[in-house]
Amino acid sequence: MDQVNEADRTPGFAPDSLVLNRKLPLWYQVSQSLRASILGRPRDASARLPTEEQLAVHYGVSVLTMRQALKELESEGLISRHRRRGTFIEPRARRVSPVRLLGSIDTIVAQQSGERTTVLGHGRVPVPGDLAEFFPDCSEVVSYRRLRSDDGTGEPTNWAENAVRPEIAARLDVADLERWPMTKVLRDVIGVRISRITDTVEARLADPNTAELLQVPLLSPILHCTGVTYDEDGTVVDVARIRYRGDRFSFSVTVDAH
């Protein structure tokens, strides 16, 4: 019987698809889409990326644009590039990650991606009072609580609480939320046509629950992000509240002058 090379059993790295928005820098959209693919890849996937040319064809951009996108990921510490050997995913990403806002759903997907995601629980709950304005026709929503951790150290980095419309939640598979961000599952897995996401980021102090989950001192600084997702009819389908460790994330806004 022929022996099977162990490398042949390793699934190749397959980047996600991307619908380009011509109003935003192409290299940035590509870098964020690829970033999400890297962070959300299966654990047994190959650590080697396709070539620049292959990636450029996949995303429908020039090699120059692809090269600029890869340079951005290299500066983040996500990948390393070696002449004649290829481009490889780094075992660990840079410890401090930016929370970026640049009007792209793929940017949101990339931001929500993490090395390891654990679903802490889910179920129907009454609409929280501070979210009532987003769900005026609902008495209940389905709540999903998830903790994201560094894959190398196991250290918690952020935790998310999503409130999802019940008819949308009925189509969700919890197992998908352990692999991908909620936004990706909504858009790419169950086919919700997302029209926009409104993000609000503010500085807060860690409450007892957040301090325990993120393993930080009580009242230590955190970044609190609220993301409201609308479908093409303008209906809110999901409200995400994400708490980021202040010592692991910074806040960054990019303004395009063109």
N, C-alpha and C positions, 0 to 999 in steps of 0.2 A: 504494500500500500504506500502511495506517495505521501511524504511528510508535508504538512501544511506549515508554511512559514508563519510565525506568530505575528509578524507585521501585516500579513495579508488579512488577519482577522480584525485588525483595528479599523473601525469605520473612518473613512476620509472626512476631512473638515468640509462641511457644506454651508456656505454663507446664506443668510436669508435673502429673500427678494426685496426689492426696494422700488417704490414709485417716486421718482424724482420730482421735486418742487423747483421749478426754474427760477423762483423768486429768491431762493436761498443758495448760498455757496455750495456747489456740487461736492467739492472735496469734503466739506463738513458733514453733509448728509451721508455720504458714503462711509466716512470714518465712524459716525455714530451707529449706522446700521451694522457695520462690521464689528464694532465694539460689542453691540448687543449679541451678535452671533457668537463671538468669542466667549463672553461671560455666560451665555445660556447653552453652550455646547454640551453634548453628552460627556460624561466623565471618561468614557473609553474612546472618545474621538481622537483622531490624529492631532498632534501638536504642530504639525507643519501646515502652513497655509498654501493655497494655490499660488502660482506665479503672478507677478504684476499684470502680465498680459491676460491671463485667464480671469483674474478678478476684474480687470477693466471691461472685458467682454461681458462678464456676468452682470455688472452694474450698468453697462451701456455708457461708459465714460471713457475719456482718453487715458492713456498710460500715464501722462503727466498728472492728471487729476488723481488717479489712483495712487501715484507715488506720493503726492501731497497728503492724501488721506492716511497712508501707511506711516508717513513721517509723524503725523499727529499721534497715532497710536503708539509709536515707538517712544515719543516724548512722554507719554503717560506711563510707560513701563509695561505695557500690555504685550508687546511683541519685541523680538530682537531680529535683526536682519544681518545675514552673513553672506558675503560675496561668494558666489558659486555654490553655496550650500542651500540657500533659500531663506525664507522667513518663518520664524517659529513663535508660537505662543509662549510667553513667559509663565512659569509655574505659579508665580504670585504677581498680582498687580501692585502698583504703587499704593502705599497705605493711605495716603490722603487723596481722595477723589473729589473732583469739582461737581457741584450741583449747577448745571448749566441750563440756561433758558435761551432757545433760539428757534421758536416757532415751528418745530418739526415733530411729527408724531414719532418718527424713528429716533429722534433725540430723546423723547420721553421713554421709549422702550429701552434705549441704551442706559438711561439714567436709572431705571428701575431694575435693571439686570444685576444679578449678584452671583457670587461664587456658589453659595449653597443656600437653599430656601427650605424652611420647615413650616408647614401649615400647622399653626397652633390650635386652630379650631374654626368652625363655621356653623352657621345656623340662622334661622329667622329671628329677628329682633324688632321691636317697635322702632319706628323712624326716630333717631336721636333728635332732640329738640333743635340743636344747632344745624341740623341738615334738613329740617322740615321744608325750607324754601326750595330745595332742590327736588323734593319728592312730594309735591302738593296733592297728588292723586293716590298716594300710597299710605297705608297704615303700617306696613311692615317693609323691611328690606332684608336681604340676606347679607350677613356680616362675615367677612373672611379676615382672619388674623394670621399674619405670616412674619417670620423672623428670618433675616438674612445674615449670614455669617461668613467670615473669611475662610476659604477652603483650606488654607494652609495651617492657620492657628486655631480655627474654630471660634475665634472671637466675634461676638455679635457686632454688626456694623449699623444696622437700622431695622426698624420693624414697621410693618404696614398694616393698616386696618381699612378694608374696602367695604363700602356699602353699595350693594348692587341691586337693581330692580329685580323683583322675584321672577318675572317671566324670562329675564336674561339669565339669571342664576340657574334656572332649571336646565339650561343647555350647557352649563359649565361642568367640566370634569375636574375634580379637586387635584387629581394627579398631575394635570397640566400646569397647575399653579406652583407645583414644586420644581418645575423645569423652566417655566417662562414667566415673565411679568404679566400682570393682569391685562395691560393694554394690548400686548401681543396676542394673548389668548382671545380677547374680545374681537380684535380685528382679523387675525389670521386663522384662528381655529374655528370660531363659531360664526364668523362673517358679519359682525356688526359694522355698519358703515359709519365710521367715526368722522365727524365733521370738524371738531375742534376739541382742544383740551386747554382749560384755563388753570394755570398754576399760581399759587400764592405761597411764598416762602417767608418765614419770619423766625426770629430768634426767640427761644423759650427756655425755661428751666425744666429739668427732668422731674416729672412727677414720680411717685413711688413705683407705679407699674412700669413706666419707661426705664427708670433707674435699675429696676430688677432685671428687666429683659435685656437691656443693653450693657449691663454690668458696669454702670458708672455711678458715681456718688449722687445722692439725692440733691436736687437743685443745681446740678452741673449744667452747663450750656449745651443745648441741642439745636439743630435746624429742624423746624417743623414745616413740612410741605403739604399743602392741600391741593389735590388735582381733581378737577371736575370734568368728566368726559361726556360729550354730547354726541348724539347720533345725527344723521342727516336731516331729521325732522326737528332738531333742536331740543330733543328730550334728553334729560340727564339719565345716563345708564349706569354710571359708576361715580362714586366720590371716594377718592383715596386720601387717607391721612397717613403720611410717612414721617417717622421721627428718625433723624440721622444723628449719629454721635458727632458732637462738636469737634472732637480731636481726630476724626477720620475724614471729615468732609469740609470743603470750603464752598463759598457761594460765588458764582461767576456768571456774568451776563455779557453776551456778545452783541454788539450793535453793528449791523451791516450798513455802510454808508451809501450803498448803491441800491 
